Amino acid sequence: MNCQSNSPWNKRSVALLHLGDTPSRSLWRSPLVSSRLPCHTTRLWLLPVAVLMASAAVAGAAPADAASYAEGVNRLGWDLVRASGEGDAILSPVSVWEALAMTHAGAAGETASEIAAVLGMPDDRGEIAAAAEAIHAAAAEARGEKITLEIANRLWLQREKKLAESFTKLLADRYEAPAGLVDFSRAPEAARDDINAWVADHTGKRITNLLPSGSITPMTRLVLTNAIYMKAAWADPFEESATRDEPFTLAGGGKAEVPFMHRGGRLAAGRVGEAQAAAVACRIPYAGGRLEMVLLVPEQADGLAAVLDSLDGSWLATLAKGGVSRPRPVRLALPKWKARKPLSLKPALAALGMKQAFAMGRADFSGIDGTRDLYVSQVVHEGFVEVSEEGTEAAAATGVVVATRAAIRPEEPLEIRADRPFVWAVVERQTGTMLFAAVVADPRD
């Protein structure tokens, strides 16, 4: 098999990152072996990544529109993977980035500055919106006969809630996010069902409960949602007849028999990094050449953390410099797997510097409704992936829940009925001296 994919990577956008615990949970150890490529990595961690690529006809550096956002998307993705802790983590950096970009469209002051920093972008609504448009354009160009790649946005708002026209127009015109009216105040669960149904429709029914029970309350005023769905066939499918059960070494050292797919031929592959961060990298293209999965296999059995720590916004350029753009003979053994993971991103985003947006009373979303009453109560995300001999199906969705501060309600009168034996006293208030003290056991004469 000859893979003619010699152009350096164009840093378009990371479409899916995933990391897990077993083949069925998407973090696994796998042998990547070639008689001519010395990468004997049996029992090592394997980190797969699907990447939205530029056309093979475009060589050299990434164009300006891509460079303006790709590093921010990539860095955010790896930061969230690292912040997810041990075990599974499957997420779409593009989905999270775009949901936060729409949130930035209504932010002001320090709140907006912090969100822009997490996005890796200037604090400029127009520039961030232009990057979102470039993401959608790249996705459209990647579609083909064997490639489905859809990105969708939606704004959900409280009926009768008046929003700034500049905010709703920016979302509709630049993010392709039309507004849907729901009744958070009177029917929060029905509103949640409506939003989850939309997400399911835009993720191939793979994400059906993005917003869990209790995430929407009568104080919710709007929700920003992004959904991404990909179904991509390999450029050269694995032969099903070559799939066979083989031992897989688990994180704790135990063994599990899992189905491994096998293929040979030529793939862009090579060694990158050094010391604990040394890894073998391999690129597996999907049909059409605009998408590919990138595998990173740490050389050391305990090298996963070091490899993850080495990944940043310019990781693709680093791999290209390491020679992982040149096709060479390989023999690849890759497990089949399916993974799903819901995540609450609020703690991770706050740790990355997006603090004020979550602070009730301090958040400034005056660009949404002209008040300082709104704040982000939750950011939820869910990802799904299934890898087989034919290709990869992946879906993810992100929801940003924006709530309002509780209004100050009139204090309920305290009912006091002295209808049983009670104590009383007469006190001189300035000194606190009791003038009389008594008990009433029977108020009758």
ABEGO torsion letter per residue (X at the ends): XBBBBABBBBBABBABBBBBABAAAGBBBBBBBBAABBBBABGBBBBBBBBBBBBAABBEBBBAAAAAAAAAAAAAAAAAAAAAEBEBBBBBAAAAAAAAAAAAAABBEAAAAAAAAAAGBBBBAAAAAAAAAAAAAAAAAABBAABBBBBBBBBBBBBGBBBBAAAAAAAAAAAGBBBBBBBAAABAAAAAAAAAAAAAAAAGGABABABBBGABBAABABBBBBBBBBBBBBABBBBAAABBBBBBBBAAGBBBBBBBBBBBEBBBBEBBEBEAABBBBBBBBBBGGABBBBBBBBABAAAAAAAAAABBAAAAAAAAAAGAABBBBBBBBBBBBBBBBBBBAAAAAAAAGBAAAABBGABBAAAAAGBAABBBABBBBBBBBBBBAAEBBBBBBBBBBBBBBBBBBBBBBBBBBBABBBBBBBBBAAAGBBABBBBBABABX
